[in-house]
Amino acid sequence: MFRVEKIDSLELPELQPYRTMRRQHEHREQGIFVAEGEKVVRRLLESEFIVVSLLVPEKWARELEPLLRARREDVRVFVAGKALLEKLTGFSMYQGLLAVGRIPSQPSLEQILNRSPKPYLLAAVDGLSSAENMGAVVRNCAAFGVQSLLVSETCSSPFLRRAVRSSMGTIFQLPIIETGNLVRTLTGLRERGLSCIAAHPHVARRTLSQANFLTDCCILFGSEGYGISPAALELCDDSVAIPMAATVDSLNVSAAAAVFLYEANRQRNKM
């Protein structure tokens, strides 16, 4: 179900999430996120996430009608002119599509493992502050069959607007667990028989091709500035580096994640 409402003002109370797109903390407290761009909004409408509303030019209300008709919930579709949308965002919008969705209840680690085939392949991020990098890591995880991404308490939220945009909507496909305590979560993985492998360019015990990704494992990635925290690194069973030129310290975390996850899939004969 959906209702189309033409607007010529941004003052409606229901438009508050769009007016406060830069106040991400408020959105988090409300359990909502903003999706932007055609592909991301389409993937949101195709997903099982709850969709609260859309704010789009009239053309896109017509284009998205089949997806909107398939939704079970009541979605409010606000139709506005391009000039009004650009006033809202403060910049020129090529597509002009925005949507608000609800952050789902996250699954437990037990639920993830119970419904995932073996060998398990999980990924974790520690201290990742860039929303764009977070979204890119999410996209890589979805591309390479990661069963869940574990996000430490020191990371930015994967549901920030820029993270959702950078993921290209793949965040709607990937189970996310925001751990609250990464050390405790990694300890729980090890108790369940998963090995924790640190992607670490400086204190690695072996290079990527020498690592074993054939068993149940979780690959841990840290921030570019500080890497993996000492407490999390101590819980890892192995530390692995990507061979590269001596003049380069490290790769961007999203690039490193793509390389590691490709190798894990290659060893498992999935690539």
Secondary structure, DSSP 4 states (H G I P E B T S, - for coil): -EEEEE-S-S--GGGHHHHTTT-HHHHHHHTEEEEESHHHHHHHHHSSSPEEEEEE-HHHHHHTHHHHHT-SS-EEEEE--HHHHHHHHSS--SS--EEEEEPPPPPPHHHHHHHSPSSPEEEEEES---HHHHHHHHHHHHHTT-SEEEE-TTSPPTTSHHHHHHTTTGGGTS-EEE-S-HHHHHHHHHHTT-EEEEE-SSS-SEEGGGS--SSSEEEEEEBTTTBS-HHHHHT-SEEEE----TT-----HHHHHHHHHHHHHHHTT--
